Amino acid sequence: MVLTRSEQEMARVCGEMQRWLEGDFEVNKSYYSVDGLCFCLPDAQRLGDADQLLDYLDFLTIQRTSGTIDQTDLEQDARFREFTLARDYLPKALLNDTLEVFYQPLFDAHTGAFSGFECLSRMSVPGYGYVNPELFISIANDEGLLPTLSDLQISKICDFVSGHRQELERLGVQDFKINISSSEMLQNNLAQRLLNRFDAVGLDPALFTFEITESVAVVYDDVVRALMARLKERGCRFYLDDFGSGYSNLTTVMELPFDGVKMDKSMMALSAADEKSALLYLDVVHMMKRQGLKVVSEGVETASQAKELMEWGVDYLQGYYYSKALPTDEVLSFLTAAR
């Protein structure tokens, strides 16, 4: 961290640091590049003491923000406040088990009804309200709290499904999708713990689909394969999550025994804005279908998008056009009204 006396000096130092980071570094006759971020904070004293400033830098690093942060950037400061509130409250929320599970419906293009839900964690901070889920999930991951969070949430999901089993079956719901993170993947007993939880409340494991991001699937290839083998023999399914959100390696899809692919909502947004992107989306859907995979499309916001995706052969649609994520006490009434 470098403190300067003027904005001109700050700009000069920042430029030098950026040029330094862009260069290669020699170590034992080998050359390496460094992944780094450079922040310039005019009027940094507004943040308070040094600890507060370091917290702000941590926040910017998580956001992957670079460049100059304007002293009047109220939106950035508001996000920082949300970050500190979430970070400080999360341990209490886990200790008292106050996190919630919301359920976002999946529309089945073949039956014309809602046949499943994605299970999503939500946290409400007293005096503030619900915080950005991606934010507190990221904090939980960095602090090593994600396995604890997941255990608590899966218990809530199992309690809900087992407590309303007959109503859910009558309403045609037969799939609950749960995300598995990298930190959870490293737990050797994850598969058995999940099966024990299902068995304890008398639930068929075939009711559950687990979603794994491509980055996790690539890095933990052998671990993912072992987890899949153990859970799939009891009827669980696995989907590759967020396909298209970044660098997408089709080899990952082909080599691991996924049952389906979830197309990231960013691809839906690009498809709506650009004809070439729409053609790429269509080609990917057709390729996945030829491989025998089910396809879920996220980010569906309009009737025209839904119609087009169904014409392309997408199996399940998810997005605000159908419904936002619902709190537990609204799920059954939503399904009943939708019939």
N, C-alpha and C positions, 0 to 999 in steps of 0.2 A: 504494500500500500504506500502510495506517494502523496504527500500533501503539498500543494502549491499555493502561492500567494495571489495568483491572478488567473483569469480564464485563458489568457494568452499562453501563460506558462503551462497550464494544464493541457491545452491543445498540443503544445510542443511535446510534452512528455508522453502523452497518449499516442501521438504519431510515432515516436521512437519505439515505444513498447510494441505497437502493432507491427512495425517493420521487423523488430526482433523476433516476434512470434512467427512471422511469415517465413523466416529463414530456416535453413537446415542446420543441425548441430552434429558435430563430429564426435563420436565416442569410439575409441579403439579402431579408427579407420573406417567406421561405419557411420552413415548419416541418417539422422532421425528428424522428424518434424514433431512439433509440440502443439497439442490441442489446448488452446487457451482463449480466454475472453478478457477484453479490456473495457473497463467501466470508467466513465468520467462523471463525477457528481458535483456539479456546482452547488455552492451553498450547503455543503454537507453537514454543517453544524445544526441545520434544522432537524436532523435526525436524532439529536441528543448526544449521549455519551458514546465512547468507543465501542462498547458492547452492542449498542443499537446499530451503529454503523456496520459492524461485522455481520449482524443479523441481516441487514439490508443487502450486503454483498452476497451472503448465502442465498437469499431469496432470488437475487438477479441471476445467480449461477444456475439455480434450479429452473428458472424461466428461460435460460440460455439467451439472455438479453445482452446485447453488445452495443457499443457506441456511447453517445452522450445522453444521460438521463436529465432532462430539463427539470429545474427546480420547481417549475409550475405544473409538472406532470401529475395532476391530482389523481388521474386514473391509476397510474403506477403506484402512487402512495396508498391508494385504497386497496389495491391488490396486496401490497405489503402488509397492511393492517390485517387483511383476511388471512394471510400466511401466518402471521404471528399468533392470531387468535386460534387458528386451527392447530398450529404446533403446540401451543400451550395447553389447549383443552383436550387434545387427542388422548394422552395417557389417562386422564380422568374419565373420558368416555369409555375407554376400554376397561378400566377398573370397575366402573359402575354398570357396564354393559348397556350403554344408552344409545349406541349406534343403531340405525334402522336399516331395514331392507325394503327397497322399492322394487316394483316389478313392471318392466316395460313389455307390453304385448307384442307377440309375433303373429302376423297375419299369414295364414296358410293359403297360398295362391291356388292350391288344388281343391281344397274343400270350401273356400270362401268364408272361413271362420278363424277365430283365434285359437291356436292349438298349443301355444307355449308362451313362456315368459323368459326374458333375461333378468337375472337377479342382480341388483345393483346396490352398493352400500351408500348410505347417506348419513351425514352428521350435522346436527343442528347445535350451534353454540349459543348458550343462554345470552340473551340481550343482543344477539346479532342475527341469528337465523341460520339457514342452511348454507354451508360453504361449498365451494367448487369441489366436486368429488375427486377430480384428477389431482387437485392440490393436496388434500389430506391423504389420499392413497400414496402419492409420491413421498410425503413426509413419513408415513407409516413404513414405507419401504426403506427409506434412508435410515430410519431409527431402529430397524429390525423388528418392527411391531406388526408387520403384515400377516405373519402366520397366526398370531393371536387374534387379530381382527377377523381373519378368514374363519377361524374356528368358531368364534362367536356368531358370525353371520350365517354360517352353514347350519348351526344349531337352530337359529331362528327360521331359516328356510325349511328345515325338516319339520319343525314344530307346526309351521303353517300348513305345509302340504299334508302331513299326517292328520292334523286337526280338521281339515276340510276335504279329505280324500274323496268322499262320495260326491260332494257338490262339484269338485273339479272334474271328476270322471264324467259326471252327468253333463257338464258343460263342454266336454271334449278336450280338456287340457291334459296333455300327456308328455310335456317336455319342459324342464327347467334348466336354463343355461347358467353356468357358474364359471367365473374366470379363475384361472390358476396363474399365479405370479412366479417369477424366477426364484424368489426366496422360499416360497412354498415347495417348489419343485425339488429343492435341495434336501427336503426332509425325507429320510429313508423310509419312514413308516407312513407316508401320506396315503397311499392306496388303502392300506389296512385300516387306518383311522377313519377314512371316509366310509368304507364298507361297514365298519363297526357302528358308525353313526346311523347309517341307513337301516341296518338290521335292528338296532336298539328301538327304533320307532316303527318297525314293520313296514318299511318302504322298499319297493322294488327299485334297485339301482338303475334299471332301464328308464326310469323317469328323468334321469339327469344326463345332461350334456356338459362337457367341460371344454372351455375355450382357452386356447393357448396362443399367444402371439408368435409371430414368425421368429423374432429375435430369441425368444426362449427356446423354441423348437430347434433352432440352429445351434445355439450354444450348448444346450443340454440334450443333444440328440439321443444318446444312450439312455439317459435317465427318463426322457419322455417316452421312449420306446418301451421301457420296462413298465412304466406307469400305465401306458395304454394297454399293454398286454394283460395286466392284472385287472384293470377295471372293465375292459371290453369283454372279458370272459364272463362278467356278471351282467352284461347288457348295456353298460354306459357307452355313450358316444363321445367323439372328440371332433371339434371344429378348429380350423386355423382362423384366428381372430385378426381383425384389422388388415386384411389383405389389401395392398395398394396404398397403405399409409406412408410408405417409404420405399426403400429398396426391396422389391419382392422377388424372391428366388423360387422359381417354379419347381426346382429340384426338391425343395422342402416338402411341397405338397405331394409330389410323386413318391418320395422315398418313405414317408411315414404314413401309417394307416389311418389317415383322417377320414371321417365320414362326411365332412362338409367344409365349406369355406364361407367366412363372413366378409363381404366386401365393405371396406371402410367407407364411412360417410363422406370423406373427402373426395372419393371417386364419384360419388353421386353428385356432389356439388360441381365438380369439373364437367361431368357428363351433361348437366343441365345448362352449362354455359358455353360449351364448345362441341361442335359436331364431331371433330376428330376424337375427342375424349369419349364421346358417346359410342363411337364405333369401336374404340379400344375396350370399353366396358362390355359391349356386346360380345366381342371376340373372346374375352376372358370368361364370360358366363358360359358361352358355348363350349369352350375348351374344358372347363371344369365339369360340365354336364357330360361330356364325352368320356371323362374319366370316372363317371359313376358317382360323382360327389353332389351333395345337396348344396344349394347356394342361398345364402341369406343376404339381402341388401339392406344396409343401414342408411339412415338419413333421408328417408322418403318423406317429402313434405307437401306434395301436391297430388291431385287426382291423376294428372297427366303422367307424372313420373310413375305412379303405381301401375297405371294401365300399360305403359311402355315396358316396364320391367316384367310384368306378367306375360306380355307377348314375347319377350325374349326367353322365357322359360325359367325365371327365378322362382325358387320354391317358397321362400318366406320373405316377407317385407316387414321392416321395422322403422318407425320414425314418427314424428309429430303429426303427420297426416292421419295416422291411426290413433295414436295416444302418446302422451308423455308417460314417463315412469310413474307408477301409481303406488301410494302407500298401501300397506297390507289391508287396511280396512275398506279400501275401495275396489279391490280386485274382483270380488264376487259380484258386486253390483254392476261393475263395468261389463263383465262377461254376460250377465243376465240381460242387460240392456242391449248388448250387441247381437243377441240371437235373433 
